[in-house]
Amino acid sequence: MGTGASDFERAVAAVIDATGPGEVVTFGEVATEAGYPGRARAVGAFLAHHGDGHPWWRVVTASGRLVPGGEDEHGRRLRDEGVEVRDGHVRRPRR
């Protein structure tokens, strides 16, 4: 993140960047772990603008759904890391 990034952006980036290969988190979990509970949609907006610099594919909706419109790429990246993807959703243990 550049020096002009907000505290929210830096915190969200740190949580996403700390998510390792094969791990999956929800937008809400990222928001909570970053110190901004209830800001799941803002995490999505962050990834829409800054996702290329972070492992965005490790973040899914609360139901495990992949990013609408980007399911093919999202699913491929997760499967490459050993995550089970079926019908546009991931199966994952709760954190």
C-alpha positions as a LaTeX table, in Angstrom:
\begin{tabular}{lrrr}
\hline
Residue & $x$ (\AA) & $y$ (\AA) & $z$ (\AA) \\
\hline
Met1 & 0.00 & 0.00 & 0.00 \\
Gly2 & 1.18 & 3.46 & $-0.79$ \\
Thr3 & 1.69 & 6.21 & 1.75 \\
Gly4 & $-1.70$ & 7.70 & 0.85 \\
Ala5 & $-3.55$ & 4.59 & 2.00 \\
Ser6 & $-6.06$ & 4.96 & 4.82 \\
Asp7 & $-5.81$ & 3.11 & 8.13 \\
Phe8 & $-8.68$ & 0.90 & 6.94 \\
Glu9 & $-6.89$ & 0.04 & 3.69 \\
Arg10 & $-3.63$ & $-0.77$ & 5.46 \\
Ala11 & $-5.40$ & $-2.96$ & 8.03 \\
Val12 & $-7.43$ & $-4.84$ & 5.40 \\
Ala13 & $-4.35$ & $-5.36$ & 3.23 \\
Ala14 & $-2.43$ & $-6.77$ & 6.21 \\
Val15 & $-5.17$ & $-9.30$ & 7.00 \\
Ile16 & $-5.52$ & $-10.41$ & 3.38 \\
Asp17 & $-1.76$ & $-10.61$ & 2.88 \\
Ala18 & $-1.45$ & $-12.78$ & 6.02 \\
Thr19 & $-3.89$ & $-15.32$ & 4.57 \\
Gly20 & $-1.74$ & $-18.16$ & 3.29 \\
Pro21 & $-2.08$ & $-20.52$ & 0.35 \\
Gly22 & $-5.04$ & $-22.86$ & 0.80 \\
Glu23 & $-6.69$ & $-20.62$ & 3.40 \\
Val24 & $-10.01$ & $-18.94$ & 2.72 \\
Val25 & $-11.61$ & $-16.09$ & 4.66 \\
Thr26 & $-14.86$ & $-14.18$ & 4.23 \\
Phe27 & $-15.18$ & $-10.48$ & 3.58 \\
Gly28 & $-16.71$ & $-10.16$ & 7.06 \\
Glu29 & $-13.85$ & $-12.04$ & 8.72 \\
Val30 & $-11.34$ & $-9.76$ & 7.03 \\
Ala31 & $-13.24$ & $-6.69$ & 8.23 \\
Thr32 & $-13.44$ & $-7.99$ & 11.80 \\
Glu33 & $-9.80$ & $-9.09$ & 11.96 \\
Ala34 & $-8.75$ & $-5.72$ & 10.54 \\
Gly35 & $-10.60$ & $-3.99$ & 13.38 \\
Tyr36 & $-13.59$ & $-2.85$ & 11.34 \\
Pro37 & $-16.46$ & $-5.25$ & 12.11 \\
Gly38 & $-19.50$ & $-4.76$ & 9.92 \\
Arg39 & $-17.48$ & $-3.38$ & 7.01 \\
Ala40 & $-17.54$ & $-6.48$ & 4.77 \\
Arg41 & $-18.80$ & $-4.48$ & 1.79 \\
Ala42 & $-15.96$ & $-2.01$ & 2.22 \\
Val43 & $-13.52$ & $-4.94$ & 2.08 \\
Gly44 & $-15.11$ & $-5.90$ & $-1.23$ \\
Ala45 & $-14.73$ & $-2.34$ & $-2.50$ \\
Phe46 & $-11.08$ & $-2.34$ & $-1.40$ \\
Leu47 & $-10.43$ & $-5.55$ & $-3.34$ \\
Ala48 & $-12.26$ & $-4.22$ & $-6.41$ \\
His49 & $-9.79$ & $-1.32$ & $-6.52$ \\
His50 & $-6.62$ & $-2.84$ & $-5.05$ \\
Gly51 & $-7.05$ & $-6.60$ & $-5.43$ \\
Asp52 & $-4.29$ & $-7.08$ & $-7.98$ \\
Gly53 & $-1.68$ & $-6.35$ & $-5.32$ \\
His54 & $-3.11$ & $-8.84$ & $-2.82$ \\
Pro55 & $-4.30$ & $-12.49$ & $-2.81$ \\
Trp56 & $-7.94$ & $-11.50$ & $-3.45$ \\
Trp57 & $-8.89$ & $-15.05$ & $-4.45$ \\
Arg58 & $-8.63$ & $-16.19$ & $-0.82$ \\
Val59 & $-11.65$ & $-14.02$ & 0.11 \\
Val60 & $-15.21$ & $-15.25$ & $-0.42$ \\
Thr61 & $-18.72$ & $-14.31$ & 0.69 \\
Ala62 & $-20.17$ & $-15.51$ & 4.01 \\
Ser63 & $-21.82$ & $-18.41$ & 2.16 \\
Gly64 & $-18.54$ & $-19.38$ & 0.50 \\
Arg65 & $-19.59$ & $-18.02$ & $-2.88$ \\
Leu66 & $-16.92$ & $-16.91$ & $-5.34$ \\
Val67 & $-16.81$ & $-13.41$ & $-6.81$ \\
Pro68 & $-19.76$ & $-13.05$ & $-9.22$ \\
Gly69 & $-18.53$ & $-12.69$ & $-12.78$ \\
Gly70 & $-15.06$ & $-13.86$ & $-11.83$ \\
Glu71 & $-15.87$ & $-17.41$ & $-10.76$ \\
Asp72 & $-13.63$ & $-19.09$ & $-13.34$ \\
Glu73 & $-10.46$ & $-17.22$ & $-12.34$ \\
His74 & $-11.37$ & $-17.25$ & $-8.65$ \\
Gly75 & $-12.05$ & $-20.99$ & $-8.67$ \\
Arg76 & $-8.91$ & $-21.79$ & $-10.67$ \\
Arg77 & $-6.66$ & $-19.91$ & $-8.26$ \\
Leu78 & $-8.24$ & $-21.57$ & $-5.22$ \\
Arg79 & $-8.08$ & $-25.05$ & $-6.75$ \\
Asp80 & $-4.40$ & $-24.43$ & $-7.56$ \\
Glu81 & $-3.91$ & $-23.97$ & $-3.80$ \\
Gly82 & $-5.80$ & $-27.16$ & $-2.93$ \\
Val83 & $-9.15$ & $-25.61$ & $-1.97$ \\
Glu84 & $-12.26$ & $-27.59$ & $-2.92$ \\
Val85 & $-14.51$ & $-25.53$ & $-5.20$ \\
Arg86 & $-17.89$ & $-26.83$ & $-6.27$ \\
Asp87 & $-20.72$ & $-25.03$ & $-8.06$ \\
Gly88 & $-19.20$ & $-21.59$ & $-7.52$ \\
His89 & $-18.68$ & $-22.10$ & $-3.78$ \\
Val90 & $-15.86$ & $-23.25$ & $-1.52$ \\
Arg91 & $-16.15$ & $-25.73$ & 1.28 \\
Arg92 & $-14.12$ & $-24.57$ & 4.21 \\
Pro93 & $-13.82$ & $-25.09$ & 7.93 \\
Arg94 & $-15.01$ & $-22.21$ & 10.09 \\
Arg95 & $-12.21$ & $-20.10$ & 11.54 \\
\hline
\end{tabular}
